[in-house]
Structures are given as C-alpha cells and as structure tokens.
Amino acid sequence: MTPAFAVWITGLPASGKSTIASALAREMSSRGVDVAVLESDVLRGVLTPRATYTDEDRETFYHALAHVGALLVTHGVPVIFDATANRRVYRAYARAPIDRFVEVYVDCPLEVCMARDPKGLYRRATSGEAAAVPGLQSPYEPPDDPDLVVSGHLEPPEQAAMTIARFLEQRGYISGSGAPAIPLCRA
C-alpha cells in the first residue's frame, strides 16, 4: 500500500477552494484514489458547534481539523483539506505530523472573491453583520512558501485540479494518468 498524503487547499473565502477541492476529489476518484475531503464549513459545526470565529475558537477548530486529517493519513486515507485557515500556523498544525503534505494556495484577488460571495460573507461583513471575515476584519496570511499556487480566477477549477494531480504525481504520491505534463506554478 502506498502511504497516504494530504493536500491543504487554502485561500481567501470565495477564492474557489471548495470548487477546486471537489474537482480534485473527482480526479482522484477517476484514478482509483479514494480521498477524504475535510471541508471546514461542514466540520466546523461538529468540531466547534457554537463557533464564534475568535482567534481562540479558530485555533481550537484548526487543531482538531489537523488532528482528524493526520489520523486519517496515518490509517492510509489520503486527505484534501478544504479550509481557509487564515493563519499560517493553522496549516502548520497539519504539516507537522503529516510527512506527505502539500500546501496549495488558491490565488484570487479580494475584489473577485467579494464579487462572487456565494455565502454572503463579504456582504455581511461590509454591512456590519459579520465581524471576523478573513481578508477584511481578520487577517489572511497567504503561505510564505506554498508547494503549489493555482489561480482561483484565471483558470477553470478542473485545470487547477489537474495541476495539483500532476504535482502529486511528480512527488510520487499518486501514479501517473498518462496525460502530458503541464507546467507547475511555484511561488
């Protein structure tokens, strides 16, 4: 059995993380790789049911999320983290215990994210109804040295997912699809 791996997809809210994570999960499935997608919006209600989005609350949540991901990887389940994790340290909680870890930064301008706003986060933030949206009231710390950078606004999500899959191939985490390699973007 090939050891499992983890991919953390980070970026501003509405940058395209979830769409790319879904496309990557489909790509992995087409290759016979069964992955667990740990989506922060879904797991937050379980791990921190009365989320306040304070720094303390976020720290608790990301510690728990990283622990769940590391546990799955230890038991041979590849993981895709679909989570903003607005501080670098939150992503480091997962990187530390997971040897085969890839951090993917979804680069997307704040203006594009605000225009998309599928969950109304930015609208609520600008109207004063939300007080801790990363990129506005709370800082978002992009990775200093991501393993891979994909665009959340200049390339289709399926292309970003293929870029990630090819990177995983190059690392030896998954076997190749036989498709021609595409150039990788590294920050």
C-alpha positions as CSV (number, residue, x, y, z in Angstrom):
1,M,0.0,0.0,0.0
2,T,1.3,3.5,-1.0
3,P,1.4,5.8,2.0
4,A,-1.3,8.4,2.2
5,F,-0.9,12.1,1.7
6,A,-2.6,15.3,2.5
7,V,-3.4,18.4,0.3
8,W,-4.4,21.6,2.1
9,I,-6.2,24.0,-0.2
10,T,-6.1,27.5,1.2
11,G,-7.1,30.9,0.0
12,L,-9.5,33.7,0.8
13,P,-13.2,32.9,1.2
14,A,-14.8,32.6,-2.2
15,S,-11.4,32.1,-3.9
16,G,-12.5,28.8,-5.4
17,K,-11.1,26.4,-2.8
18,S,-14.2,24.2,-2.5
19,T,-14.8,24.0,-6.2
20,I,-11.1,23.0,-6.8
21,A,-11.3,20.5,-3.9
22,S,-14.3,18.9,-5.4
23,A,-12.7,18.8,-8.8
24,L,-9.5,17.3,-7.3
25,A,-11.6,14.7,-5.4
26,R,-13.3,13.7,-8.7
27,E,-9.9,13.5,-10.4
28,M,-8.5,11.3,-7.6
29,S,-11.6,9.0,-7.8
30,S,-11.1,8.7,-11.6
31,R,-7.6,7.4,-10.8
32,G,-8.9,4.9,-8.2
33,V,-7.7,7.0,-5.2
34,D,-10.3,7.3,-2.5
35,V,-9.8,10.6,-0.6
36,A,-11.5,12.1,2.4
37,V,-12.4,15.8,1.8
38,L,-12.3,17.7,5.1
39,E,-14.4,20.7,4.4
40,S,-14.2,23.3,7.1
41,D,-17.8,24.6,6.6
42,V,-19.1,21.1,7.3
43,L,-16.8,20.1,10.1
44,R,-17.0,23.4,12.0
45,G,-20.5,22.5,13.1
46,V,-19.2,19.2,14.5
47,L,-15.9,20.2,16.0
48,T,-16.9,23.7,17.3
49,P,-20.7,23.7,17.3
50,R,-21.0,27.2,18.7
51,A,-18.4,28.8,16.6
52,T,-17.6,32.4,17.4
53,Y,-14.7,32.8,14.9
54,T,-12.5,34.4,17.5
55,D,-8.8,33.6,17.3
56,E,-9.2,31.1,20.2
57,D,-12.1,29.4,18.5
58,R,-10.3,29.2,15.2
59,E,-7.2,27.8,17.0
60,T,-9.3,25.1,18.6
61,F,-11.0,24.2,15.4
62,Y,-7.8,24.0,13.2
63,H,-6.0,21.9,15.9
64,A,-8.9,19.5,15.8
65,L,-9.2,19.6,12.0
66,A,-5.4,18.9,11.6
67,H,-5.7,16.1,14.1
68,V,-8.5,14.4,12.2
69,G,-6.6,14.8,8.9
70,A,-3.4,13.4,10.4
71,L,-5.3,10.5,11.9
72,L,-6.8,9.6,8.6
73,V,-3.4,9.8,6.8
74,T,-1.9,7.6,9.5
75,H,-4.5,5.0,8.6
76,G,-3.9,5.2,4.9
77,V,-6.6,7.6,3.8
78,P,-5.5,10.5,1.6
79,V,-7.0,13.8,2.7
80,I,-7.9,17.0,1.0
81,F,-8.3,19.9,3.5
82,D,-10.7,22.5,2.1
83,A,-10.2,25.3,4.6
84,T,-9.3,28.9,4.6
85,A,-7.1,28.6,7.7
86,N,-6.4,32.3,7.7
87,R,-3.2,32.0,9.7
88,R,-0.1,30.1,8.6
89,V,0.2,28.4,12.0
90,Y,-3.2,26.7,11.5
91,R,-1.9,25.0,8.3
92,A,1.4,24.2,10.1
93,Y,-0.7,22.1,12.7
94,A,-1.3,19.6,9.9
95,R,2.0,19.9,8.1
96,A,4.0,18.9,11.2
97,P,2.6,15.4,11.7
98,I,2.0,14.6,8.1
99,D,5.1,13.7,6.1
100,R,3.5,13.7,2.7
101,F,1.9,17.1,2.9
102,V,1.2,19.6,0.0
103,E,0.0,23.2,0.7
104,V,-1.8,24.7,-2.3
105,Y,-2.5,28.4,-2.4
106,V,-5.5,29.5,-4.4
107,D,-4.5,32.9,-5.6
108,C,-7.5,35.1,-6.2
109,P,-7.9,38.9,-5.7
110,L,-10.1,40.1,-2.8
111,E,-12.2,42.1,-5.3
112,V,-13.0,38.9,-7.2
113,C,-13.8,37.0,-4.0
114,M,-16.1,39.8,-2.9
115,A,-17.9,39.9,-6.2
116,R,-18.5,36.1,-6.1
117,D,-19.5,36.0,-2.4
118,P,-21.7,32.8,-2.7
119,K,-22.3,32.6,1.0
120,G,-22.8,36.3,1.6
121,L,-19.8,36.6,3.9
122,Y,-18.4,39.7,2.5
123,R,-21.9,41.3,2.2
124,R,-22.5,40.6,5.9
125,A,-19.0,41.9,6.8
126,T,-19.4,45.2,4.9
127,S,-22.9,45.7,6.5
128,G,-21.5,45.0,10.0
129,E,-23.4,41.7,10.5
130,A,-20.1,39.7,10.5
131,A,-17.0,40.8,12.3
132,A,-14.3,38.2,11.5
133,V,-14.1,37.6,7.8
134,P,-10.6,36.7,6.7
135,G,-9.2,39.3,4.3
136,L,-11.4,42.0,5.7
137,Q,-11.7,42.2,9.5
138,S,-9.4,39.2,10.2
139,P,-6.0,38.9,8.5
140,Y,-5.4,36.2,5.9
141,E,-1.8,35.1,5.8
142,P,-1.0,33.5,2.5
143,P,1.6,30.8,2.6
144,D,5.2,32.1,2.7
145,D,6.3,29.1,0.6
146,P,3.4,27.1,-0.8
147,D,4.2,23.9,-2.5
148,L,1.9,25.0,-5.4
149,V,0.0,28.0,-6.5
150,V,-3.1,27.8,-8.6
151,S,-5.4,30.6,-9.8
152,G,-8.9,30.9,-8.5
153,H,-9.9,33.3,-11.2
154,L,-7.8,32.8,-14.3
155,E,-8.1,29.0,-14.8
156,P,-11.0,26.6,-14.6
157,P,-11.2,24.6,-11.4
158,E,-10.7,21.3,-13.4
159,Q,-7.4,22.7,-14.7
160,A,-6.3,23.7,-11.2
161,A,-7.2,20.2,-10.0
162,M,-5.2,18.6,-12.8
163,T,-2.2,20.9,-11.9
164,I,-2.5,19.6,-8.3
165,A,-2.8,16.0,-9.5
166,R,0.3,16.3,-11.7
167,F,2.2,17.8,-8.8
168,L,1.2,14.8,-6.7
169,E,2.4,12.5,-9.5
170,Q,5.8,14.3,-9.6
171,R,6.1,13.9,-5.8
172,G,5.3,10.2,-6.2
173,Y,2.2,10.4,-4.1
174,I,-0.1,9.0,-6.9
175,S,0.6,7.2,-10.1
176,G,0.5,9.0,-13.4
177,S,-2.5,9.3,-15.6
178,G,-0.5,9.1,-18.8
179,A,-1.6,12.6,-19.8
180,P,1.1,15.1,-20.8
181,A,2.6,17.2,-18.0
182,I,1.6,20.8,-17.7
183,P,3.9,23.4,-16.2
184,L,3.6,23.9,-12.5
185,C,3.4,27.3,-10.8
186,R,5.5,27.7,-7.7
187,A,5.6,30.8,-5.6
